Structures are given as C-alpha cells and as structure tokens.
Amino acid sequence: MFNVILHDEVPDEIAGLPPVIRAKMIRLIDKLKMNATALREPDSKPVRDGLFELRTMGTDIARGLYVYQKGKNIYLLRVFIKKTQKLPSGEITLAFERLEEMLYDKS
C-alpha cells in the first residue's frame, strides 16, 4: 500500500472537477494507493523527470500529476482538466514548483 500525499490545493482541484470525472479521478487515486507500480496506460503514463500523470477519459479529460518519493510515498501535485492534445508545459512547471514546496517548505 502506498501513501498518497496531496498538495494543499489538490483537494479543491478535485472538488472542482465535473462529478463523473471527479469519481474517476478518485478511483484512480485509490488504485494508486493500493498498488501504484501496477498502474499502466491508459490509467497512468510517465511524463518526464520522474513526473507521472493519472489519466481519466470521458466528456472531459482530467489529469493528475504525481511523483514517487522515499519509501512508499507519492506526492499528488496537480489535478486539472486537460483542454489540449499535448500536456501543457505550464502544468508541468506548476507541478515541479509544488514539489519544491512540499519538499522544502516544511517550516
């Protein structure tokens, strides 16, 4: 079992998803907790530099960006509705900024 740690803004981002997509995202997060290493496409896909995406499909497409950390910890950094074919670079940058916050702003 993995420990999924949410960035402070992720619960609100999940709550802002359309109901059907929100339910799918919550199911994927539960799968991540149960056995993250077993998740494969289409549910999960590597992005770059240790960043992975959770992938929901439906009328809208949502993504959750996460990284593995020490032990069995996973940091879920960003959840959003994807509106373009390619993963926006701004979302990747934001995910890495949030990772820095979670790792180094432990005051």
Buried (B, 14 or more C-beta within 10 A) or exposed (E): EBEBBBBEBBEEBBEEBEEEBBEBBEEBBEBBBEEBEEBEEEBBBEBEEEBBBBBBEEEEBBBBBBBBBEEEEBBBBBBBBBEEEEBEEEBBEBBBEBBEBBEEEEE
